[in-house]
Amino acid sequence: NKVIFVMQKELELYEILYLVDPGFNETELEKKTEFYRDFLTSRGSQVMVQNRGKRGLSYKIKGCETASYIQMIYVGNQKLRTSLDVALGRDVSILRHLTTKIPELPEVLY
């Protein structure tokens, strides 16, 4: 009788910054932000979203000189992170996105 141990990776904290097409008005931008927030919360995540505003880009991305910067911090695992990356990659209104894992704070800071 074999015993199989399944090790499940615990949840981690991620930050994602994505750049939205500057042609979006406030209502469209809010809908886009809500879509990705709902994408995460419907999969059990907790999300904090901040609209960082429209800013100039250092260089053109997909022909755009400006973009709306949206920052989200969420709790998830690698599977959720990958699902979000794929969804953002397929969205033509997202100019660029970057996800980073937020490292655990050293015990000294607790």
N, C-alpha and C positions, 0 to 999 in steps of 0.2 A: 504494500500500500504506500504509494508515493504521496508526499505532501509538497504541494507547490506554493511557494510564497510569491505573491504579487506585490511588488513594491510600487506604490503610487507616489508620484512626485507631488509634494505639497504645493499649494498655491504660492505664486510669487507676485511681486508688484512690478508693473510695467508702465512706461510712459511712452506715448506716441505723439508725434507732432506731424500733422499733415497739412499740406498746402492746397487750398481750394481755388478753383478758377475765379479770377477777379470779376468776371462778368456776372456772378451771382449777386442778386440783391439780398437785403437782410432777411427777408422771408424765406427765400430759397436756401440761404446759408443756414438758417435755423433748422429748416427741414432736413438738410444734409447732416447737420450735427446730431439732431434727434435720431435720425436713422442709425447712425453708428453707435450712439449711446444705447439705443434699444437693441441693436445687434448684440452688444455685450451683455446687457442686463437680462435679456431673454435666455442667455446661456449661463445665468447664475452669477455673473460678475457684479461687482460694485464699481461705479464709475464716477470720476470727477472730471468735468469738462470746463475748459476756459477758452473763450474766444480771445485770441491775442491781437486781433485787428488786422487790417490790411497794411502790408508793408512792401517796400520795394525789394526786389531780388538782386543779388549780386550779378547774376547773369540770366539771360532769358531761359525759361523752361517752357517747352511746348509753345513758344512764341509769346509768352506772357512776361511782362516786366514787373508786375506786382502780383500778390496773392494774399488771400486771407489765411492767417495762421490759426489753426485749432490745435489745442493741447488737451490730451486726455490722459488721466492716470487711472489705471484699472488693476484689478486683482484677477489673475487667471493662471492657466498652465500653458505649456508649450503648444498644445493642440488649439486652444483658443487664440493664442497669439498668431499661429499660422493661419487659422481661418480668417482672422481680421486682416492680415497682410494680403491674403489672396483676394478678399473682397475689395480692399482699397486699390490693389493693383489692377483690378478689372474695371474700376470706376474711371471713366474718361474725364470727369470733372475734378479728380484729384491729381494735381500736378506732380506731387512727390510726397512720400511719407517715410518716416524713420521711427523705428521702435527700439527702445533701450530697456534693459532690465534694471530696475532700481536695486542696487546692492543693499544688503542688510547693513544696518548701522552697527559699528563696533560696540561691544558691551560697555566700553568706557563712556559712551554718550547716553546710556540709559539712565 
